[in-house]
Amino acid sequence: MLKKTKFALLGVVAAAALASTGAQAATQTASAEVDIVAAVTLAQNNALDLGIVATSGTAGTVVLPTSSDTRVCSTGVACLGTALRGRFTVSGANSGYVVAINVPASTTLTSAGNNMVLTLTPSMTSFNSTGAPQIFFVGGSLAVGANQAAGTYTGSYNVSADYQ
Amino acid sequence: MFKLLGKAWWLTAPKGVALALLFPISFSMASTSAYAAGDLLIAPTRVVLDGRRGTEVILNNIGDEEATYRITLELRRMNAQGRLDDVDLEKATDQEKSALDVIRYAPRRVTLPPNQPQSIRIGLQPNDGLADGEYRAHMLFRAIPKATPVAAAGSPTEGLKIQITPIYGISIPVIVRKGNVYATAALANVRIGKDNEGPTLEFDMNRSGNRSLFGEVHVTKPGVSEPLHVSKGIAIYPEISQRVVSIPLSPELAAKVRGEIVISYYEAPEAGGGLISQVRAVLP
């Protein structure tokens, strides 16, 4: 099992290096060590974006599911523009490894002293790596108050891929 | 040989080789998507310090822009589902605070151009006064987001716009073992469960002793050597004596696990790969 993984990685090393046979042989000797110190990468592909929301005298919610980029806007709010789920890719996790995805339950967005709460939902809380890059999404639900002041609301949220 | 796990290896292997090897991995993924500022690579994914020697973790900027990364030690506590929950410093136990005191590392903030790796050195403070046992913190590597100017031109006159900055990163456990530490585990109560994504194969893992266990869960059929399923990187930490291990069942796997199965928990291959515990069960 361990051997197989080593050879799979070897292929990557050899293909990327495109080196002479002699150089590859040198790489091979060292590449056995790569399996022992498994590397992992985390990349953001899309930033979470809820687009533009028009408010009214009635409070409402904007829900961006983790399954699609289409918002569900309740009465009281109108959604304009386009939205995007947060999209991340975890790569390089060894096949079979269990990786947890940690996203806080909510975050507060502010604009000139006005606040809104954005509830966050990851598309998965953990995954069993197949060795292939694993994509996960972050969606959310935004609570918009009645006559919520216009403006650009800013905030941040933490996302981490956690190893046990 | 396998004792080398992320420790002595860095000290014995020529550094140039180690760094060079991180590149091909990112190369192979370049075709899948464009990279954003702050994307990162971490190796290894677990650190155990049980002697006086320190070790190193490699952080590589795989984004396409220069990025500044912050490295912090966080406290996490495993819950009964095996997930790691954040622990506020005010609510930390003495054991957890000791981990923060005893682990030293540098640098704690680093700015890297694209494809530039940096090693983070990890070592121990003198800890003669520390009781025997296992101490743990989770090292979190995060990119500090660049301040994005609020786009005045794009600001809507009616309605509101939302600008959310993700602060994303990778955390790995840093485990300190001092003196006489031991642990064993037993598996029990194999059952079919369910989570948000569908049916699961679940069992309880019971731990005794004063240290964590880490390894692989193999699901096999009696008399068949090739496992039906393998979950690697399964830990049970000393703060809990029992956790649930839950394995997602694809329709294919769900059909295969019916009848008699054997679930085995092995130490990680780099720690010797020995069998820790095993349980037989018959599933309907």
Contacts between the chains, C-beta under 8 A, distances in Angstrom:
chain1	res1	chain2	res2	distance
A	1	B	230	7.7
A	1	B	269	7.8
A	2	B	269	5.2
A	9	B	25	7.9
A	12	B	24	5.4
A	12	B	25	6.6
A	12	B	27	7.7
A	12	B	28	4.7
A	13	B	21	6.9
A	13	B	24	4.6
A	15	B	24	7.8
A	15	B	28	7.2
A	16	B	23	7.2
A	16	B	24	3.7
A	16	B	27	4.1
A	16	B	28	6.1
A	17	B	24	6.4
A	30	B	13	7.2
A	30	B	17	4.5
A	30	B	21	6.5
A	31	B	21	6.5
A	33	B	9	6.2
A	33	B	13	5.8
A	33	B	17	7.8
A	33	B	18	7.4
A	33	B	21	7.4
A	34	B	21	5.2
A	34	B	25	7.7
A	36	B	2	7.9
A	36	B	4	6.1
A	36	B	5	6.4
A	36	B	6	7.0
A	36	B	9	6.0
A	36	B	44	7.6
A	36	B	270	5.9
A	37	B	6	5.4
A	37	B	9	6.4
A	37	B	10	7.7
A	37	B	18	7.8
A	37	B	43	5.0
A	37	B	44	4.0
A	37	B	58	8.0
A	38	B	43	6.6
A	38	B	44	6.0
A	38	B	45	5.4
A	39	B	22	6.2
A	39	B	25	5.6
A	39	B	41	5.5
A	39	B	42	6.7
A	39	B	43	3.5
A	39	B	44	7.5
A	39	B	45	7.6
A	39	B	58	7.6
A	40	B	41	7.1
A	40	B	42	5.6
A	40	B	43	7.2
A	40	B	45	5.4
A	40	B	170	6.0
A	41	B	25	7.6
A	41	B	26	6.8
A	41	B	29	7.1
A	41	B	39	6.8
A	41	B	40	6.6
A	41	B	41	4.3
A	41	B	42	7.6
A	41	B	62	5.6
A	42	B	39	6.7
A	42	B	40	6.1
A	42	B	168	6.0
A	42	B	169	6.8
A	42	B	170	5.2
A	43	B	33	6.9
A	43	B	35	5.8
A	43	B	36	6.5
A	43	B	39	4.0
A	43	B	62	6.9
A	43	B	63	7.7
A	44	B	36	4.6
A	44	B	38	6.9
A	44	B	39	6.6
A	44	B	166	6.2
A	44	B	168	6.0
A	45	B	33	5.2
A	45	B	34	7.7
A	45	B	36	7.3
A	47	B	164	7.0
A	47	B	165	7.7
A	47	B	166	6.4
A	48	B	164	5.1
A	48	B	166	6.6
A	49	B	162	7.4
A	49	B	164	7.5
A	50	B	162	4.6
A	50	B	164	7.7
A	51	B	161	7.8
A	51	B	162	7.9
A	52	B	156	5.5
A	52	B	159	5.4
A	52	B	160	7.2
A	52	B	161	5.2
A	53	B	159	5.5
A	53	B	160	5.5
A	53	B	161	7.7
A	53	B	162	7.4
A	54	B	158	5.9
A	54	B	159	3.7
A	55	B	159	6.1
A	55	B	160	6.5
A	78	B	159	7.6
A	80	B	159	6.6
A	86	B	166	6.0
A	88	B	168	6.7
A	89	B	32	7.0
A	89	B	33	6.4
A	91	B	29	5.0
A	91	B	32	7.5
A	92	B	25	5.6
A	92	B	29	7.5
A	92	B	41	6.9
A	93	B	45	7.9
A	94	B	232	6.4
A	94	B	233	7.7
A	95	B	232	7.8
A	96	B	216	7.2
A	96	B	230	4.7
A	96	B	231	6.2
A	96	B	232	4.0
A	96	B	233	7.7
A	97	B	45	7.8
A	97	B	232	4.7
A	97	B	233	4.3
A	98	B	231	5.6
A	98	B	232	7.0
A	98	B	233	5.1
A	98	B	234	6.2
A	99	B	233	7.6
A	100	B	83	5.9
A	100	B	84	6.3
A	102	B	84	7.4
A	102	B	86	7.9
A	102	B	171	7.8
A	107	B	164	7.5
A	109	B	162	6.0
A	109	B	164	7.0
A	111	B	160	7.1
A	116	B	162	7.9
A	118	B	162	7.5
A	118	B	164	7.0
A	124	B	197	7.4
A	125	B	83	7.0
A	126	B	83	7.3
A	128	B	231	5.9
A	128	B	247	7.4
A	128	B	248	6.5
A	133	B	29	6.4
A	133	B	32	5.7
A	138	B	166	7.6
A	142	B	162	7.0
A	144	B	160	7.7
A	148	B	160	6.4
A	149	B	160	7.5
A	150	B	156	6.3
A	150	B	157	6.9
A	150	B	158	6.0
A	150	B	159	5.8
A	150	B	160	5.3
A	151	B	155	6.8
A	151	B	160	5.8
A	151	B	161	7.7
A	152	B	150	5.3
A	152	B	151	7.3
A	152	B	154	7.7
A	152	B	155	5.1
A	152	B	156	7.8
A	152	B	160	7.2
A	152	B	161	4.7
A	152	B	162	7.5
A	152	B	163	5.8
A	153	B	160	5.9
A	153	B	161	7.1
A	153	B	162	4.9
A	153	B	163	7.0
A	154	B	150	6.8
A	154	B	162	7.8
A	154	B	163	4.6
A	154	B	164	7.5
A	154	B	165	7.4
A	155	B	162	7.9
A	155	B	163	7.8
A	155	B	164	5.5
A	155	B	165	7.4
A	156	B	145	6.9
A	156	B	164	6.7
A	156	B	165	4.3
A	156	B	166	6.9
A	156	B	167	5.5
A	157	B	164	6.4
A	157	B	165	7.9
A	157	B	166	5.8
A	157	B	167	7.1
A	158	B	142	7.7
A	158	B	166	7.7
A	158	B	167	5.1
A	158	B	168	7.3
A	158	B	169	7.9
A	159	B	166	5.4
A	159	B	167	7.3
A	159	B	168	4.1
A	159	B	169	7.6
A	160	B	140	6.4
A	160	B	142	7.6
A	160	B	168	6.8
A	160	B	169	5.2
A	160	B	170	6.5
A	160	B	171	5.2
A	161	B	169	7.8
A	161	B	170	5.0
A	161	B	171	7.5
A	162	B	76	7.4
A	162	B	84	5.4
A	162	B	138	7.2
A	162	B	170	7.8
A	162	B	171	4.7
A	163	B	45	4.5
A	163	B	46	6.1
A	163	B	170	7.5
A	163	B	171	6.7
A	163	B	172	4.9
A	163	B	173	6.5
A	163	B	233	6.6
A	164	B	78	7.8
A	164	B	82	7.4
A	164	B	84	7.0
A	164	B	173	6.9
A	164	B	214	7.3
A	164	B	233	5.6
A	164	B	234	6.8
A	164	B	235	3.9
